[in-house]
Amino acid sequence: MAFFTEISDYKTYTSEAANLHFSYNANSGGGQSFLQGKFKAANGNYVPAYNLNGFEAIFRIKTINETNNEIIIDLNDSSTKYEIKPRGDGEVNMKFAVEGKANPSKAIAAFFMLPITCGVKRMQYPDASPLCLNNYWLQSMWVDADMQENNTVYLLPKDCIFCSVDDENQDKIRCFSFDMGKRVKEIINIANLSSKVDTEISNCLHLFMDIYLGIKSFSYKECENATKSLMRFLAKKFPEMYSGFSDPLPVISRFLVSSPINDNSKTKSHIIDIEYDFRLSPYLTAIRTKPFLLLAGISGTGKSRLARQLARATAPNEWKNVQKPENYELIPVKPNWHDSTELMGYVSRISGKPEYVMTDFVRFLFKAIVYPEIPFFLCLDEMNLAPVEQYFAEYLSVIETRARNVDGKISTDVLVKFDKAIYNSSIKEQLREYYNTLSIGGDFERISNMIENDGGLRIPSNFVVIGTVNMDETTFSFSRKVLDRAMSFELNVVNMNEGVEMDNANLPVIPNEAVSPKLLSANDAYNACVPVAKVVLERLENINKELEGTPFKIAYRSRNEIMVYVYERMRDSIAMDTPDYEAAQRSSLLHQAMDEAVSMKILSRIEGDEQKIDKDFLTRLENAIKSGIAIASADDSEPVEKELYPICTAKIRQMQEQLKHGYVSFWS
């Protein structure tokens, strides 16, 4: 609802001398439209609405073109011109003659590429967002009147207030102020970026842009049909993202992410490919869930490259170094690491006095603390060349202490601990020298005092660890302690055409919000959206029953992270259409998120021979994962048949093949 702000009352015009306003009676049969109040006439006097008796009313919308010049658009389609006449005999208030016309509520919605408004105050889809198809109406507009000599009056809206009934209390009305200027600018902006999306989307956007720029005349039916077709197209092609009921514009905005790229010293827009954006979503969701990722796969599939791309996409422009973004650090893991000194640093007494040996890891962690608003990505390359539980033990423990401070910021217990005497004699000066190389200015002493008072460096919420993993005879396997704490991905799919016809070395700009954690616990996820949380809990209980009596049964940590992951994966969809319990049960996006989460948090823990895993266990587990699911169609909300949980299904099939040879592992 980026264009709507909820307000307490639709009567925004009551305190003004010129309070001419349109209002809509959504209780009447077809919806009556009224005009009342006073307006300022040409002679400067304030006169009542009955002075417009017999005039033909045309709504006039003011917009701004690309050069910031004002453009006036008249909604003078034959179906959106209205005779003004008295509301009744002897009445001073007026009404619009809407017989055979599109009522103004629908006309304004059509002009702004909004879903159709309802004709009568009754929600057609009470389980969906109040501001979506047939759930809302234009309740009022505070307008200026421009009278013409030919008995025409142009009505210029100063605001648009949409209303809807409350989905929990049908007697309560909710009011929303609509930002007309923002809507027009957004449609024009994304229309200019739509050259690489589907023709159906591009054509619709350009239709509205041409109207707003005065190139094309407004046609009510053309605009209404274009929006309907667009909504049907989005619902059919992208059911995991779009319900088919709500405002289509926020969904389209997610497809088009622009970033400046250099082309012969000119700046132009780079448009992210829709499918590529979808493939990126699980990684961004995982980072918001837990900033510790494992990327496994055969050599050369781009695991460390992905970490570098994410860093560059989230870095300020001045940090986007061609080779190494300044918010990125690559640390190759060595086979002889059996403790944490190579990462956390250590105290040396070779010189006869204690001196702290600073590491790249510590400096990078300190830098993330200095720049709390910028995401930092640490890539531990070939992470399992040494036993992770040994050299990364402190991190594995401390990452589980994430909590909100009194100021609301997320942090942890101290990871790199400093003795106070060593800090003042050695560490502080090394950090000061490094701080001075950052050219940040500011107050080093403030940061230093915080570190000294804490007794070391905590893990800030903007610090992301990504470990790349190869599973072969030269590497160590992961214990469940590691897997329980990480979000695990496999990168084994290789497309030989990718990056050949078009360079994909850089991702578009990724906003900080896309990798910033908001939820920390199952309770957070439950309070954020109760229906989704209940469905996830039911599915996890069903799966855990099948895991009973095995070492693979999950506990609270995995439950928490799956619940947070599913909510984070759905948060944009929830913001547009908050589902009830039944809608959540049938949400294709919820089950897609569960498919991803179950694979990375449950299937990744399954490993062993036939003594641990009997031949029917994997089949029973697959049935438990997929049982009782009916995914809704975007068109009619009826259950449809589609492949359920394809990621888990493919992995379990692979494990079943492995079991024929006596040993099962998640890792290919």
N, C-alpha and C positions, 0 to 999 in steps of 0.2 A: 504494500500500500504506500509506495514511496510518494505518490501524488496526493494522498489523502491524509488529513490530520483530524483526529476526532476532537470535536468541540462539544460544549455542554448544551447549546441551543442553536436552532437554525435562524433565529431572528437576529441577524447581525446588523440590522438597519434601524433599530428602534430609537436610537438617540439622535438621529440626524433629521434636519429640517426637510431635506430632499430624501424621502424614504420610499420612493416608488419601487415596488417590488413585485416580482412574479412569485406565485405560490401554487402548489400542486396538491389537489385533494386526491390522494391515492386510495381513499376509502370508497370513492364513487365507482359506478359501473365501469366506465372507460377511462376514468381519471380526468377530472375537470381542472382547468388551468385558469387562475385568476390573476388580475392586475389591480393593485390597490396602493394607497399612499399618495404622496405629493411629489411633483417634480418641478424643476425650475424652468419656467417658460422663457421665450425669447425676450420678453419685456423685463425679465429679472424677478418677476413675482413667482411665488410658490403656489401652484394650482393643483387641484385633485385629479385623480385618474380619469374621472368622467369627462374631462376635456378631450380625451382621446376617443370618445364614442364615435363609431363609424370609420375610424382610421384602420388601415391595413398595417399590421405589425410585422416587421422583419427584424430578426436578431442579427446584430452586427458584432463581430469579434475582431478585436485588434490584436495583431501579431507583429513580431519583429523578424525581419529577414536576416540573411547572413552578414549584411553590412550594417546591422543595427538600425535600419530605417523602418519606420512603422508602416505596416500594411493593414488595410481594412478588408475583412472578408465578410460578405453578406450571405446569410443563409436564406437566399431568395429562391430556393427551389419551390415549385408550385405546391408541394405538400408541406412546406414549412412557412407559408405566409398565412397570417391569421387575422380575421376580422375581429375588431374589438367592439364589444357590445355590453350593455348593462347586465349585471349578474341576475337581475330580476326587475320587475316593475318597481319604479321608484328608488332603485338601488343606486348609490354613488360609486360603489365598487364595481369593477368591470371584470369581464371574463373573455377568454379567447374562444372563438368558434372553432372547435377542433374536429367537427364532424367531417369525415372523409380525409382528414389530415393526419400527419404524424404528430402526436402531442409533443410539446416542447421538451419534455423530459427525454424522449427518445431521440429527438432531433439533435439536442446538445450532446448526448452520449455518442451518437453516430459521428458527429463532427470531430470529436476527440478520440476516435478509435477505441471507445469503451464498449464492453458487452451491452447487450440490449437491456434497458431498464424494464421493470415490471409495470403492468398497467394498473394493478390493484395491489394494495398494501398486504401482500401475502408472500412469504418466502417460498420459492419453488424448490430450493435446495437448502433446507435448514441445517444440513450437516456441513455445508461449505461456507466459505468466507461470506460475510454480509455484503461485501462490495463485489459481487460477481453476477453472472447471468441470471436475470429475472429475480434478483434478491434485493434490489435497491431502486430508488427513484430520485430524480432531481426535485427536491422539496422547495427550494426557493432560490431566487436570484435578485440581488439588489442592483437596479439598473438605472442608467441615465436615459433620458428620452430626447431624441432629435427629430422634431416635427418638420415635415416637408409640406410644401404648398399643394401637392397633389394628393393630400389625405393619406400619406404614408408616414409612418413613424418608425425610426430605427431605434431599437432597444439595445443598449450597450451594457452587457453584464459587467459589474464590478466584482462580483464574487459568485461562486456556484456552491450551493450547499446540498449535498446528497444525503439521503436518509435511508435507514433500513430498520426493520424490527430486530430486536434482540433475540438471538437464537435460543436463549434460555428462558426469556420472559417475553412472550409475544405481545404483551401490552406496553412494553417499553420501546421507545424510539431512540435509535442511535444516530447522531449527526456527524457529518464529515465535511470539512472544508476542502475544496478541490483546487489545486494550484494549476490554473489554466496555462500560464506562461511557461512554467516548467515542463508541462506536458508537451506543448508545441515544440519547444527547443529540443527536448529529448527525441521526439519523433524525427525532426529534421536532422539531428546529429547522427542518429543510427541509420537513417536512410542514406546518408552520405558514406556510411561504412558497410553497406550491404551488398557490395558487388560480388562477394564470394559465397553468399549464402544461397539457399534454395530460391528458385525463381518466384515461388508462391509468396515467400516472405518479402523478397525485394520489391515485387510489384505492388504489394499492398502498402509498404512504407513509402514508396515513391508517389503513389496516388495521393496520400495524405500530405506529403511534403509539397507536391505541386499545388494543392489547394491552399496550404498555409502561405506559400510564397506568391499567391495570386496568379499562378500560371494556368490553373484550371478552376472552373466554377464548381461550387459545392452542389452535390447531388445526394439527397438523403438516401435513396435506395442504393446507389452505387457505394456509398460509404458503409451503410449497414451490411450489405452483402459482402463487401471486401473483408470487413471485420469478422463476420460469420465464417467465411471461407478460411481465413487465417487461423481462427480458433480451432476449426475442424482439422486443418492440416497439422497444426502443432500437436493436438491431442493424439492424432493417429501416428505421427512420426516419432514423437518424443513423449510417450505416455509416462515414462519414469520422471519427467520433469513438469508436465503440464496436465492439469485436470480436465481441460476442455470447458470449464465454466468461468474461470477468473480472467482478470485483465491480462492480455497476452504480452503487453509491452515489457514488464519486468523480466519475463522469460527470454524474450528476444535480446534484451540488453545483456543478458548473461552470455549470449553467443558471441557478441561483438566486443572484444577487448582490444582497445587500440594502444599502441606504443610507438614512440618516434623511432624510426630507423633512418640511417643515413643513405641517401641515394643521390650521388652527384651534388653533394652539399645542400640538398633540399630535404625537407621533412615531409614524409607522407605516412599514411596509416598502414600498419600491418594488422591484418585481421586473422584472429585465431580460427583455425578450422574447428567446426563444431564437434566432430568426432574426437579430435585431439583434446579439446577442452574436457569432454566427458571422461577420457582416459586419465586426465590429470586429477579429476575430482577425488578419487579414493586416496591419493597421496596427500592432498591438502587436508582432507577430512582426518586422515590418520595423524597428521602433525597437530591438528587442533585437539585431537583426543589424547595423544601422548607423544611428546616431541622426541621419540626414540624409535627409529625405523630400521629394519633390516631389509636390504635389497639383495635377494639371492638370484643366481642365474648363471648360465654358462658365460665364459669369458667373452668380452667384446659386445655385450648387449646394451651397454650404455648406463651401467649402474652409477658409477662415480660421475659420469657426465650429467645424469639427471640431477644429482645433488648440486652440481655447479650451476646448471640451468636455473634451478629453483632459487639459488642465491642471487644470481644476476637479475632474475625477474622481480625480486623483491627489494633490490638495492636502490639507493638514490642514484640519479643519473651520473653524478660525479664519481660514483664508486664502480661503475660498470666497466672495469678494466677488461680489455680484450681477452686476456688470458685468465686472469684471476680476479673476480670481484672482491672488493675489500671486506665483504661480510662472509667470506668463504675461506675455509682452511682445510687442506688435505693432509692427513697424517697417515703414512703407510705403516701398518702394523708389522712388526718383525717377529720371526719365530721364537726368538730367545726372550720374549717378554713373559715373565712369570710373576711380576708384581707391578704396582702402579707407578713406580718411580719415573718411568719414561714419559708418563703423562702428567702426573701430579707434581713432579719435581721432588727434590730431596735436599737435605743439608749435608754439605761436604766439609770436612775438617782437614783437608790436605794442606791448606795454607797455615795451619796451626790455630785458626779461629773458625768458628762456625759460619759458613756462608751458604746461602740458599742458591741452588742451581735451578734457574727458571727454564721452563719448557714452552714450546709453541702452544701447547694446549692451555697452559695457565694464562699466557698473554692473550690468547683469543677469547678465553672466558672473561677475563678482565675487560677486554674491549666491548664485549656484549653488555657488560654491566654499565659501561660508560655511555653506550648508545642504546638505551632501553626501548626506543621506538622503532628500531630497525631489526628485522629477523637476521640471525646469524646461523650459518650452516657449517657444522663440523663433519667432515667425511673421514671415517676410519676405514681406510682402504684395505681390502683383504683381511677383514676383521677377525676371521677365525683361523688365521695362520698361527695364532697363539691361543691358549685357553682364555676365553673371554671372562670367565668367572674369577680368574686370578688377577689379570692386569686391569680389569674394569670393575672390580668388586665394590669400590666405594660409590661409583656412579650408580650401579645397579641397586644399591641400598638407598642412597639419598634421593634418587628420582621418585621413590615411593613416598617421600615426605612432602610432596607438593601441597601447598595450602595457601589461602588468601591471607595477606597481612591485614592489619587494621585499616590500612588505606585502600584495601580492595585489590592490591596487586598480588599476582601469584609468584611464589618463591618456594625455596626448599630449605632444609637444614644446610649447614656448611659442608661443602664438598671438599675443597682444598683448605686444610687447616694450617694456620700459621701460629707458631709460638710467638708470644708478644715480644719477647726480647729479640728473637731472630728477625721478626718483622721490622722492628725499629732499627736494627743494626745492618740489615742486608736487603730485605724484600722491598721495603718502602721506597728506597732510592731507585731500585731497578724498575719498579712500577712507574715512578715519576719520570724516569728517562723515556720509558716506552710511551707514557701519556703525552709527553712533549712532542713525540714524533707524529701524533695524531692530528696536530694543528687544530685542536678543538677549542683551545682557550678554556675559559671556565675555571672552576674551582677544584683543583686536584685534592686539596686538603679535605674538602667535604667528603669526597669519595673515599679517601684514605682513612678518615676517621670512622666511616661506616664499616669498612673492612676490618679495621683494628677492633672496633667494638664487637663485631660479629665473631671475630677470631678466625677469619678467613673468607673465602669466596663461596657464595651460594650459587645455585643454578638459577639464572633469571628465566622468565617465561618466554623470552625471545631467543633462547639458545636451543637449537635443534641438532641432534646427533643422528647421523645416517651412517650405518655400517654396511659396506658392500661385502658380499659373501659368495665364495665359490665352494661347492660341495664336491670334493674329490679326495683321493688318498693322501694328499699333502696337507689337509686341513683337519681341524677339530670339529666335532659335532657340538650342537648347542644343548645345554641342559634345560630342563623346564623352567629353572629359575630365570634364565635369560629370555626364553620365549614368552613367559608370562608377563615380562616387563616390556616387551617390544611389540611393535606393529610390523608384521612380516609380510613381505611381498615377493613373488617370483617374477623375474623378467626373462622368460625363456622363449617368448614368441619373437621370431625374427621375420620382418617383412623386407625382402630384398629391394623393393621399390621405394621404401621410405627414405626421404632425404636425397633422392636422386634427381627427380624433376624439380623439386623446390627445396631450398635450403631450410632446414628446421633446427639450425644450431641454437637459436634463441627462442625462448618463450616470450609471449607478450607480457606486459606489466601485470604483476600479481599484487593486488592491494594487501597491505599488512593484515587487514581483517581476515583474509583468507587463511592465514596461518597462525592467528592469535587465538589462544584457548579462552573459552568462556565458561565451560563446565568442567568440574573436577570429579564428580561422584555420581553414583546412581541416584541419589536424592536430588542432585541438581537436574539430572535428565528427567526424573519423574515430575518435578515441579515445572519444568519447561514445557512439557506436553504429556499430560497424564495418559491419554488414550494410546499414544505411541509406546510409552513406557510399559503399559499393561500388556500390550501385544508382544513386545520383546520379552518380557519376563515369562509369559506363558510359553513362548517358543523355547526359551532357554531351559525352563523346567522340563519340558518334553524331551529335549536333547539330553539333559543331565540324567534323566531316568535311565536312558540307554547306556550312559557312561558309568552308572553305579557299579561298584565292585571292580573297576579298572583304575589304573594309575592316571587315566586321562580325564577323570572327572574334574570339572572346573569349580572354582570357588569365587569368593567375592571380588577379587581383583579383576578376573576375566569378565565377570558379570558387569562390573562397573564400566569397564572400558567398552564392552559391546553396547551397552545402553547409551553411553555418551557418543560412541561412533555413529550409531543409527540416527540419533537426534541430529548430530552435526551434519550428517549426510543429507538429512531432510530439512534442514532449518530454513532454507529459502522457500521450499514448498510449503512448509508449515506457516511461514510468515504470510504467504498469499492465501492459503486455504487451510485453516486449522481443522484437522479431521476429528470426527468423533470416533468412538471405539470401533464401530462396524467399518467405517471408511478406512481406518488404520489397518484393520485386519486384511482388507482387500487392496491395500496400496501397493502398486508394483514397485515404487521407489523404496518403500520400507523393506520389501523382500529382497530387492537388489542389495540394499545396505546390509541386511542380515546375511546374505550370501557371501559378501566380501568379509564381513566381520567374523563369521563362523569359520571361514577358511583360514584367516590369519590368526585367530585366537584359540580355536579348538582343534581343527585338523592339523595345524602345525605342531601340536604336542604329541601326535600319535606316532609312535616309533616302537618297533620291537619285532620279535619272531613269533612263531605260531604258539608259543607258550603264553604270550601276552595277548595275542590277537587270534581268536578262533576264526574259522573260515566264514562264518555267518555274521560276525560282528559288524563288518563294514556295511553289509546290506541292511542290517537292522538300524545302523546309525543313519544311513541315507534316508531310510523310511521315516525315521524320527525327525530329521531335519526338514523334510518336505511334506509331512503329513498335515492334513486339514487345511490346506491353503486354497483359497479361491480369489484370484486376482481380478479386480474390476476392470471393465472396459471403460475407456475415456468417453465413449459416446453415450452409452445408456446405463452405465453403472451395473451391468449384468456381468457375472463371472465369465471369464474367457479362458480358454485353454492356451497355455504357452509353456515353454520350457521353464521348469522351476529350478532355481538355484544352480545355474549352469557352471559356476566356478567350483562349487562343492561337488557337483556331480562328476565333472571331469577329473578332479583330484581323487575322488574315491575310486573311480574306474582305474586310474593309474595305480593306486595302492593295491587294488584287487589283483592286478597283473603282477605287482611286485611280490605279493603274498604267495603266488605260485612258485616263486623261487626261494621262499623261506623267510624273507625279511622285508618289513614294511618301513618306509620313511616318507615323510611329507616332502622332503627335498628331492627334486628330480635329479 
